[in-house]
């Protein structure tokens, strides 16, 4: 019983924050890529 609680506590302290940071990094990279593509496309279509 106690071992299960320790395992859950370790997962919450060590694994969950890392997963949140990795998820945020992936989200930021994807959003940045999409926004750069959109900006380049708008610039290409803009009159000079």
Secondary structure as a PSIPRED ss2 file (coil, helix, strand):
# PSIPRED VFORMAT (PSIPRED V4.0)

   1 X C   1.000  0.000  0.000
   2 X H   0.000  1.000  0.000
   3 X H   0.000  1.000  0.000
   4 X H   0.000  1.000  0.000
   5 X H   0.000  1.000  0.000
   6 X H   0.000  1.000  0.000
   7 X H   0.000  1.000  0.000
   8 X H   0.000  1.000  0.000
   9 X H   0.000  1.000  0.000
  10 X H   0.000  1.000  0.000
  11 X H   0.000  1.000  0.000
  12 X H   0.000  1.000  0.000
  13 X H   0.000  1.000  0.000
  14 X H   0.000  1.000  0.000
  15 X H   0.000  1.000  0.000
  16 X H   0.000  1.000  0.000
  17 X H   0.000  1.000  0.000
  18 X H   0.000  1.000  0.000
  19 X H   0.000  1.000  0.000
  20 X H   0.000  1.000  0.000
  21 X H   0.000  1.000  0.000
  22 X H   0.000  1.000  0.000
  23 X H   0.000  1.000  0.000
  24 X H   0.000  1.000  0.000
  25 X H   0.000  1.000  0.000
  26 X H   0.000  1.000  0.000
  27 X H   0.000  1.000  0.000
  28 X H   0.000  1.000  0.000
  29 X H   0.000  1.000  0.000
  30 X H   0.000  1.000  0.000
  31 X H   0.000  1.000  0.000
  32 X H   0.000  1.000  0.000
  33 X H   0.000  1.000  0.000
  34 X H   0.000  1.000  0.000
  35 X H   0.000  1.000  0.000
  36 X H   0.000  1.000  0.000
  37 X H   0.000  1.000  0.000
  38 X H   0.000  1.000  0.000
  39 X H   0.000  1.000  0.000
  40 X H   0.000  1.000  0.000
  41 X H   0.000  1.000  0.000
  42 X H   0.000  1.000  0.000
  43 X H   0.000  1.000  0.000
  44 X H   0.000  1.000  0.000
  45 X H   0.000  1.000  0.000
  46 X C   1.000  0.000  0.000
  47 X C   1.000  0.000  0.000
  48 X C   1.000  0.000  0.000
